[in-house]
Amino acid sequence: MSQIPYPNLAADFGWRPGVYRAPVGYQHPWVAVSATETSGHWTRAEARRALGLVRPRRWYAIAYTYGVACDEDGELIGAVVAFDSRAERDAWVAEGTEPYRTRPGYREAVLARSLTRRQKEVVHGTD
């Protein structure tokens, strides 16, 4: 949080909690407004981190049920698995014993942007 005390923009002025460009005259260019305090930050990313708005990065892989295939909606058919690190994901993919893409159980690393929101919600853990 910032060292300079700013007025509580949420309580005193009715601002909704979030990240905003700072009003004119503030030392910092960005402010993070919570229900209890307002803090100044040098970058938007720093302000988002202060409010806990940054999600941790995830790495995804898929274990195909029928080999590399899609359903009628164009979604990949298989179990999507999320990992906290690229190395962990790559090790899991390498453990897959099926070398052929057309066979059930084939594992592959996939980009998050290639998955639909529904697929990301139905993530299977490796525990």
Backbone hydrogen bonds, N-H to C=O, Kabsch-Sander energy under -0.5 kcal/mol:
donor,donor_aa,acceptor,acceptor_aa,energy
6,Y,38,T,-0.7
9,L,7,P,-1.3
12,D,8,N,-2.9
13,F,8,N,-0.5
13,F,9,L,-0.8
14,G,10,A,-1.0
15,W,9,L,-2.5
18,G,33,V,-2.0
20,Y,31,V,-2.4
22,A,29,P,-2.6
26,Y,23,P,-1.8
30,W,41,H,-1.9
31,V,20,Y,-2.7
32,A,39,S,-2.8
33,V,18,G,-3.2
33,V,31,V,-0.6
34,S,32,A,-0.6
34,S,37,E,-3.0
39,S,32,A,-2.1
41,H,30,W,-3.0
47,A,43,T,-1.7
48,R,44,R,-2.5
49,R,45,A,-2.4
50,A,46,E,-1.9
51,L,47,A,-1.3
52,G,49,R,-1.1
53,L,48,R,-2.8
55,R,53,L,-0.6
59,W,83,F,-2.4
60,Y,110,V,-0.7
61,A,81,V,-2.0
62,I,108,E,-2.6
63,A,79,A,-2.1
64,Y,62,I,-0.6
64,Y,106,Y,-2.8
65,T,77,I,-1.3
66,Y,67,G,-0.7
68,V,101,R,-2.8
69,A,67,G,-0.5
71,D,75,E,-2.4
74,G,71,D,-1.9
77,I,69,A,-2.3
78,G,76,L,-0.7
79,A,63,A,-2.3
80,V,78,G,-0.6
80,V,122,V,-0.5
81,V,61,A,-3.0
82,A,124,H,-0.8
83,F,59,W,-2.8
89,R,85,S,-1.9
90,D,86,R,-2.9
91,A,87,A,-2.2
92,W,88,E,-1.9
93,V,89,R,-2.4
94,A,90,D,-2.3
95,E,91,A,-1.5
96,G,92,W,-0.7
96,G,93,V,-1.0
103,R,100,Y,-1.5
105,G,64,Y,-2.9
106,Y,103,R,-1.3
108,E,62,I,-2.1
110,V,60,Y,-1.9
114,S,111,L,-1.4
115,L,112,A,-1.5
120,K,116,T,-1.9
121,E,117,R,-1.6
122,V,118,R,-1.3
123,V,120,K,-0.5
123,V,121,E,-0.6
124,H,80,V,-3.1
